[in-house]
Amino acid sequence: MAKIKRNSHKILYRKYSSNLKYVMMIFTVFIITLFLPKQPRFRYEFEKNAVWKNKDLISPFSFAILKTNPQVKADKKNALKDILPVYQLDRSITANALEEFANEFDVKWRSKQLSEKDKDVYKSAAYKLLQSIYQKGIIGLNVKHQAGGKNYDFSLLENNVAQEKNTQDVFTAESALKFFRDNFKAPNQVMGDLVANLAIDHITPNIVFDERLTQTIQDNTVNNISTTKGMVQKGELIVAKNDVIDEEIYQKLESYKATYDAQTKTIGSRALVYLGQVILVGFIITILMSFLFLFRKDIFADNRQLSLILIVTTGMLLALTWAIKMEIPSLYYIPFCVVPIIIRILFDTRLALYLHMLVILIAGFFVANSFEFVFYQVTAGMVAIFSIKNFVKRERFLISALFILLAYFVSFVGIALLREGSFREIEWLNFIPFVFSVLLSLLAYPLIYLFERIFGITSDVALIELTNTNNKLLRELAFKAPGTFQHSLQVANLAEAAIFKIGGNSVLVRAGALYHDIGKVDNPQYFIENQNTAVSPHDKLPYEQSAQIIIQHVHKGIEILRKNQIPEAIIDFIRTHHGNTRVDYFYQSFLKNTPEKFVDENIFRYPGPIPFSKETGVLMLADSVEAASRSLKNPDAQNINDIVERIINYKLEQNQLDDCDLTLKDIETIKLIFKTMLMSIYHVRIDYQQIL
């Protein structure tokens, strides 16, 4: 039985990696379309106060005209106005109060040492008077029912029989006591106060508000309110071509659309709908792949980066599908701007805008008022991309969020005015979903960190962290090779200023510059910037060995960075900062001092490759110019001008800049910046006419 090779999966991956991207593409289309709604889509788009540009629309079926939300709310409000609060007449309260009054009367009478022969007469009179009060009823007033005045109508329920009454028809606790005082005739003040105080203690409302029953009646009334107003019959004209869509026509169209959507859930071929979705989503994904193949071949060739783009696209569309199935109040809660933010920070502006538009185009097929939706999301996505162009601080996320919110607000007000024609008609509560969407877009920050770790992509955020000079590797460089560290800082300043002027990733070039000589930490004394004495360790070594020690700092730097899991984008600067040039000092010394020996030039040549981007090209020039400027004994304007010209022209003659897209104009700009900054470093008065 044949054994499977240990690394057979890697061999298979390399062999079929070019086909894997197409598998990912097909899988993406399958996942997206699998969960999308499977009913036919309403074909018309319309806006209030716009002109109907389609042909005459004849109703293919009968349907009810839906009321607008304000109309339904007004009907509910009016219906609630007609519902009286329900009060229950509680006879048990009456019986208990009268019984307690009678029992306590005897006790109080004896305590006052009043005549026993008069007790029954006055007790009977007071009891009957209190009984008549309870017979009429004592109501407990409710403040929330007194909005229209002190007295109000209510429904009195007794033995399941309701009567409409007003609070004036019954007693309150205050009016009942007054009635008792006015009608109870006492022979003296002592007896009058005694009976009145007893009445105060036993006058209790027996007409009690039934909140539960009132709420039940209100709920039933509201639920039974009709949400329609009239019918459109089959064959009836809904709207004619070139008609202005007024309020009435708009509501008919909305009702027609709602009925159509409800009916298409049960009719139509789901298989054909699914086929249409596959065609559209597949077409969009094909366009994306074509764009990457034509304009971003580096991403197209890298399956990890490609899978990240497809995952972000699929994730956002699955979030939309989930929101549709969950029937959330508004699809604008979904943070669509997460896509352009993530892609902008991990890749570039053009890809971010392109991918965002493709996602929104797909989403537009499955949302209501798709033109309005596309306008909101495309404009907000563009603002998100522009506002986060230079991501150098974390608070840039918050600034970007504010700009996105402002973009949504401007679009919201503009569309609302276009539709309603009045500020008073704008429903400001409808803007709340956009606020939540912007807050959710801040999730892009942790997602970026997650994607960086999983897919090995370096963002500006990670680069900023790497440029912190308190980083372990940079602290080690500063301690073991202080001269090299200072050289790296100066190179970083030169390269960053140049790339910022000609256009490029200034954060990347700064990070690359700080780490480009990290390999010198192993043998720092062999590099001139770290030598503190006149005696060089190279004096005791053959020229070939010295050259190899110098060249070795490139290999050692790559090894150190990979061991510390520093991104490949930084390692590229180590590999390319000397290109495939020679270590000329030792090469020329070898030729001069041992002319009889055969020289293998490759021993004295760096392994390369030569720079292949603007950033790596600028770093090579900055590194060479800064190192050469340290050898100047008299760093005046003329000497600095000459050395910059000589170093950069030499790199051009050696074809070291052939693979990076620096133009002649860029190179002239770089020269000017290098000269200006070096003169500033060496405190030279700048004569611009001379350096130009």
NORGIQUI-V718600 format. One record per backbone hydrogen bond with DSSP energy under -0.5 kcal/mol. NH is the residue of the N-H (numbers start at 1). CO is the residue of the C=O. E is the energy in kcal/mol with one decimal. If there is no record, write none. Layout:
BEGIN
[[NH | CO | E] [NH | CO | E]]
END
This chain:
BEGIN
[[8 | 5 | -1.5] [11 | 7 | -2.0] [12 | 8 | -2.7] [13 | 9 | -2.1] [14 | 10 | -2.6] [15 | 11 | -2.2] [16 | 12 | -2.4] [17 | 13 | -0.9] [19 | 16 | -0.8] [20 | 16 | -1.4] [21 | 17 | -0.9] [22 | 19 | -0.6] [23 | 19 | -1.5] [24 | 20 | -2.6] [25 | 21 | -1.9] [26 | 22 | -2.3] [27 | 23 | -2.7] [28 | 24 | -2.4] [29 | 25 | -2.1] [30 | 26 | -2.3] [31 | 27 | -2.6] [32 | 28 | -2.5] [33 | 29 | -2.3] [34 | 30 | -1.8] [35 | 31 | -0.9] [36 | 32 | -0.6] [49 | 245 | -3.4] [50 | 47 | -1.6] [52 | 243 | -3.0] [53 | 51 | -0.8] [57 | 239 | -3.0] [58 | 56 | -0.7] [59 | 236 | -2.7] [63 | 232 | -2.3] [65 | 230 | -2.4] [66 | 64 | -0.6] [67 | 227 | -3.2] [72 | 68 | -2.6] [73 | 69 | -2.7] [74 | 70 | -2.5] [75 | 71 | -2.5] [76 | 72 | -2.3] [77 | 73 | -2.4] [78 | 74 | -2.6] [79 | 75 | -2.4] [80 | 76 | -2.3] [81 | 77 | -1.5] [82 | 78 | -1.1] [83 | 80 | -0.8] [84 | 82 | -0.6] [87 | 155 | -3.2] [88 | 208 | -3.1] [89 | 157 | -2.1] [90 | 88 | -0.7] [90 | 206 | -3.3] [91 | 89 | -0.8] [93 | 90 | -0.5] [94 | 90 | -0.9] [95 | 91 | -2.4] [96 | 92 | -2.3] [97 | 93 | -2.4] [98 | 94 | -2.4] [99 | 95 | -2.2] [100 | 96 | -2.4] [101 | 97 | -2.0] [102 | 98 | -2.3] [103 | 99 | -2.2] [104 | 100 | -2.4] [105 | 101 | -1.8] [106 | 102 | -1.1] [107 | 103 | -1.0] [108 | 104 | -2.6] [109 | 105 | -2.4] [110 | 106 | -2.0] [111 | 107 | -2.0] [112 | 108 | -1.3] [113 | 110 | -1.3] [114 | 109 | -1.6] [118 | 115 | -0.7] [119 | 115 | -0.5] [119 | 116 | -0.6] [120 | 116 | -0.6] [122 | 118 | -2.0] [123 | 119 | -2.8] [124 | 120 | -2.2] [125 | 121 | -1.9] [126 | 122 | -2.6] [127 | 123 | -2.7] [128 | 124 | -2.5] [129 | 125 | -2.2] [130 | 126 | -2.7] [131 | 127 | -2.5] [132 | 128 | -2.3] [133 | 129 | -1.7] [134 | 130 | -2.2] [135 | 131 | -2.0] [136 | 132 | -1.8] [137 | 133 | -2.1] [139 | 171 | -3.3] [140 | 207 | -1.8] [141 | 139 | -0.9] [145 | 142 | -1.5] [146 | 143 | -1.9] [149 | 146 | -1.0] [154 | 165 | -3.0] [155 | 85 | -2.9] [156 | 154 | -0.6] [156 | 163 | -3.5] [157 | 87 | -3.3] [157 | 155 | -0.6] [158 | 156 | -0.5] [158 | 161 | -2.6] [161 | 158 | -1.3] [163 | 156 | -2.3] [165 | 154 | -3.0] [165 | 163 | -0.6] [167 | 152 | -1.8] [169 | 166 | -2.4] [170 | 167 | -0.8] [171 | 137 | -2.9] [176 | 172 | -2.7] [177 | 173 | -1.7] [178 | 174 | -2.1] [179 | 175 | -2.4] [180 | 176 | -2.2] [181 | 177 | -2.6] [182 | 178 | -2.6] [183 | 179 | -1.5] [184 | 180 | -1.7] [185 | 183 | -0.7] [186 | 184 | -0.7] [192 | 188 | -2.1] [193 | 189 | -2.7] [194 | 190 | -2.1] [195 | 191 | -2.3] [196 | 192 | -2.2] [197 | 193 | -2.4] [198 | 194 | -1.6] [199 | 195 | -2.2] [200 | 196 | -2.2] [201 | 197 | -1.8] [202 | 198 | -0.9] [202 | 199 | -0.7] [203 | 199 | -0.6] [203 | 200 | -0.8] [204 | 202 | -0.9] [206 | 138 | -1.3] [207 | 138 | -2.4] [208 | 88 | -2.5] [208 | 206 | -0.7] [210 | 86 | -3.0] [211 | 209 | -0.9] [214 | 210 | -2.2] [215 | 211 | -2.6] [216 | 212 | -2.1] [217 | 213 | -2.3] [218 | 214 | -2.3] [219 | 215 | -2.8] [220 | 216 | -2.5] [221 | 217 | -2.3] [222 | 218 | -2.7] [223 | 219 | -2.6] [224 | 220 | -1.4] [225 | 222 | -1.1] [229 | 65 | -2.9] [232 | 63 | -3.0] [233 | 231 | -0.5] [235 | 59 | -3.0] [236 | 233 | -2.2] [238 | 57 | -3.1] [239 | 57 | -1.1] [242 | 52 | -3.7] [243 | 240 | -1.9] [245 | 50 | -3.2] [246 | 244 | -1.5] [250 | 246 | -2.8] [251 | 247 | -1.9] [252 | 248 | -1.8] [253 | 249 | -2.6] [254 | 250 | -2.5] [255 | 251 | -2.1] [256 | 252 | -2.7] [257 | 253 | -2.6] [258 | 254 | -2.4] [259 | 255 | -2.3] [260 | 256 | -2.5] [261 | 257 | -2.9] [262 | 258 | -1.9] [263 | 259 | -2.3] [264 | 260 | -2.5] [265 | 262 | -0.7] [266 | 263 | -1.7] [267 | 263 | -1.2] [270 | 268 | -0.7] [273 | 269 | -2.1] [274 | 270 | -2.6] [275 | 271 | -2.1] [276 | 272 | -2.3] [277 | 273 | -2.1] [278 | 274 | -2.5] [279 | 275 | -2.4] [280 | 276 | -2.4] [281 | 277 | -2.9] [282 | 278 | -2.4] [283 | 279 | -2.0] [284 | 280 | -2.2] [285 | 281 | -2.6] [286 | 282 | -2.1] [287 | 283 | -2.1] [288 | 284 | -2.1] [289 | 285 | -2.5] [290 | 286 | -2.4] [291 | 287 | -2.5] [292 | 288 | -2.3] [293 | 289 | -2.4] [294 | 290 | -2.3] [295 | 291 | -2.9] [296 | 291 | -0.6] [296 | 292 | -1.5] [299 | 296 | -0.7] [300 | 296 | -2.2] [301 | 297 | -2.1] [302 | 298 | -0.7] [302 | 299 | -0.7] [303 | 301 | -0.8] [306 | 302 | -2.4] [307 | 303 | -2.4] [308 | 304 | -1.8] [309 | 305 | -2.0] [310 | 306 | -2.2] [311 | 307 | -2.3] [312 | 308 | -2.4] [313 | 309 | -2.2] [314 | 310 | -2.8] [315 | 311 | -3.0] [316 | 312 | -2.0] [317 | 313 | -1.9] [318 | 314 | -2.5] [319 | 315 | -1.9] [320 | 316 | -1.7] [321 | 317 | -2.3] [322 | 318 | -2.7] [323 | 319 | -2.1] [324 | 320 | -2.2] [325 | 321 | -2.4] [326 | 322 | -2.3] [327 | 323 | -0.7] [327 | 324 | -0.6] [328 | 323 | -1.7] [333 | 330 | -1.2] [334 | 331 | -1.4] [336 | 334 | -1.9] [338 | 335 | -1.8] [339 | 336 | -1.2] [340 | 336 | -0.5] [341 | 337 | -1.7] [342 | 338 | -2.6] [343 | 339 | -2.5] [344 | 340 | -2.3] [345 | 341 | -2.2] [346 | 342 | -2.5] [347 | 343 | -2.5] [352 | 348 | -1.9] [353 | 349 | -2.4] [354 | 350 | -2.3] [355 | 351 | -2.9] [356 | 352 | -2.2] [357 | 353 | -2.1] [358 | 354 | -1.8] [359 | 355 | -2.4] [360 | 356 | -2.4] [361 | 357 | -2.2] [362 | 358 | -2.0] [363 | 359 | -2.5] [364 | 360 | -2.3] [365 | 361 | -0.5] [365 | 362 | -1.3] [366 | 363 | -2.0] [367 | 364 | -0.6] [373 | 369 | -2.4] [374 | 370 | -3.0] [375 | 371 | -2.5] [376 | 372 | -2.4] [377 | 373 | -2.5] [378 | 374 | -2.8] [379 | 375 | -1.9] [380 | 376 | -2.1] [381 | 377 | -2.5] [382 | 378 | -2.4] [383 | 379 | -2.2] [384 | 380 | -2.4] [385 | 381 | -2.2] [386 | 382 | -2.5] [387 | 383 | -2.8] [388 | 384 | -0.9] [389 | 386 | -1.3] [391 | 389 | -0.8] [392 | 390 | -1.2] [396 | 393 | -1.6] [397 | 394 | -1.9] [399 | 395 | -2.1] [400 | 396 | -2.8] [401 | 397 | -2.4] [402 | 398 | -2.1] [403 | 399 | -2.1] [404 | 400 | -2.5] [405 | 401 | -2.4] [406 | 402 | -2.3] [407 | 403 | -2.3] [408 | 404 | -2.5] [409 | 405 | -2.4] [410 | 406 | -2.6] [411 | 407 | -2.3] [412 | 408 | -3.0] [413 | 409 | -2.7] [414 | 410 | -2.4] [415 | 411 | -2.8] [416 | 412 | -2.4] [417 | 413 | -2.6] [418 | 414 | -2.2] [419 | 415 | -2.0] [420 | 416 | -3.3] [421 | 416 | -0.6] [421 | 417 | -1.5] [426 | 423 | -1.2] [428 | 426 | -1.2] [430 | 427 | -1.8] [431 | 428 | -1.9] [432 | 429 | -1.4] [434 | 431 | -0.8] [435 | 431 | -1.2] [436 | 432 | -2.0] [437 | 433 | -2.3] [438 | 434 | -2.2] [439 | 435 | -2.1] [440 | 436 | -2.6] [441 | 437 | -1.5] [442 | 438 | -0.5] [442 | 439 | -1.2] [443 | 440 | -2.1] [444 | 441 | -1.8] [445 | 442 | -1.4] [447 | 443 | -1.8] [448 | 444 | -2.5] [449 | 445 | -1.6] [450 | 446 | -2.2] [451 | 447 | -2.9] [452 | 448 | -2.4] [453 | 449 | -2.0] [454 | 450 | -2.4] [455 | 451 | -2.8] [456 | 452 | -1.3] [457 | 452 | -0.5] [459 | 457 | -0.6] [460 | 345 | -0.7] [463 | 459 | -2.0] [464 | 460 | -2.4] [465 | 461 | -1.7] [466 | 462 | -1.9] [467 | 463 | -1.5] [468 | 465 | -1.0] [471 | 468 | -2.2] [475 | 471 | -2.7] [476 | 472 | -2.1] [477 | 473 | -2.2] [478 | 474 | -2.5] [479 | 475 | -1.8] [480 | 476 | -2.8] [481 | 477 | -2.6] [485 | 481 | -2.3] [486 | 482 | -2.4] [487 | 483 | -2.3] [488 | 484 | -2.6] [489 | 485 | -2.1] [490 | 486 | -2.1] [491 | 487 | -2.5] [492 | 488 | -2.5] [493 | 489 | -2.1] [494 | 490 | -2.4] [495 | 491 | -3.0] [496 | 492 | -2.5] [497 | 493 | -2.0] [498 | 494 | -2.1] [499 | 495 | -2.7] [500 | 496 | -2.1] [501 | 497 | -1.4] [502 | 498 | -2.2] [503 | 499 | -1.6] [506 | 504 | -1.1] [509 | 505 | -2.1] [510 | 506 | -1.9] [511 | 507 | -2.2] [512 | 508 | -2.7] [513 | 509 | -2.1] [514 | 510 | -2.1] [515 | 511 | -1.3] [516 | 512 | -0.9] [518 | 515 | -1.8] [520 | 517 | -2.1] [521 | 518 | -1.5] [522 | 519 | -1.0] [526 | 523 | -1.6] [527 | 524 | -1.7] [530 | 527 | -2.3] [531 | 528 | -1.3] [539 | 536 | -1.8] [540 | 537 | -0.9] [541 | 538 | -1.7] [546 | 542 | -2.4] [547 | 543 | -2.4] [548 | 544 | -2.1] [549 | 545 | -2.1] [550 | 546 | -2.2] [551 | 547 | -2.8] [552 | 548 | -2.2] [553 | 549 | -0.6] [553 | 550 | -1.1] [554 | 551 | -1.8] [555 | 551 | -0.8] [556 | 552 | -3.0] [557 | 553 | -1.8] [558 | 554 | -2.1] [559 | 555 | -2.2] [560 | 556 | -2.5] [561 | 557 | -2.4] [562 | 558 | -2.3] [563 | 559 | -2.1] [564 | 560 | -1.7] [565 | 562 | -1.2] [566 | 561 | -3.0] [570 | 567 | -1.2] [571 | 567 | -1.5] [572 | 568 | -2.2] [573 | 570 | -1.1] [574 | 570 | -0.9] [574 | 571 | -0.5] [575 | 571 | -2.2] [576 | 572 | -1.6] [577 | 573 | -1.3] [581 | 578 | -2.0] [583 | 604 | -3.1] [584 | 582 | -1.6] [587 | 583 | -2.0] [588 | 584 | -3.0] [589 | 585 | -1.8] [590 | 586 | -2.2] [591 | 587 | -2.2] [592 | 588 | -2.3] [593 | 589 | -2.4] [594 | 590 | -2.1] [597 | 594 | -1.2] [600 | 598 | -0.5] [601 | 599 | -0.9] [603 | 600 | -1.9] [604 | 600 | -0.5] [604 | 601 | -1.3] [605 | 602 | -1.0] [606 | 581 | -3.0] [608 | 579 | -1.0] [611 | 656 | -0.5] [617 | 613 | -2.4] [618 | 614 | -2.7] [619 | 615 | -2.1] [620 | 616 | -2.0] [621 | 617 | -1.8] [622 | 618 | -2.8] [623 | 619 | -3.0] [624 | 620 | -2.2] [625 | 621 | -2.6] [626 | 622 | -2.5] [627 | 623 | -2.0] [628 | 624 | -2.3] [629 | 625 | -2.4] [630 | 626 | -0.9] [630 | 627 | -0.6] [631 | 628 | -1.4] [632 | 629 | -1.1] [636 | 634 | -2.7] [640 | 636 | -2.5] [641 | 637 | -2.5] [642 | 638 | -2.5] [643 | 639 | -2.5] [644 | 640 | -2.1] [645 | 641 | -2.0] [646 | 642 | -2.7] [647 | 643 | -2.6] [648 | 644 | -2.2] [649 | 645 | -2.3] [650 | 646 | -2.0] [651 | 647 | -1.9] [652 | 648 | -1.8] [653 | 649 | -2.5] [654 | 650 | -2.1] [655 | 652 | -1.6] [656 | 651 | -2.3] [658 | 655 | -0.8] [660 | 657 | -0.5] [662 | 660 | -1.5] [663 | 661 | -0.5] [667 | 663 | -2.2] [668 | 664 | -2.1] [669 | 665 | -2.1] [670 | 666 | -2.6] [671 | 667 | -2.4] [672 | 668 | -2.1] [673 | 669 | -2.2] [674 | 670 | -2.7] [675 | 671 | -2.6] [676 | 672 | -2.4] [677 | 673 | -2.6] [678 | 674 | -2.6] [679 | 675 | -2.2] [680 | 676 | -1.6] [681 | 677 | -2.4] [682 | 678 | -2.5] [683 | 680 | -0.9] [684 | 679 | -3.8] [688 | 686 | -0.7] [690 | 687 | -0.7] [691 | 687 | -1.8] [692 | 688 | -1.6]]
END
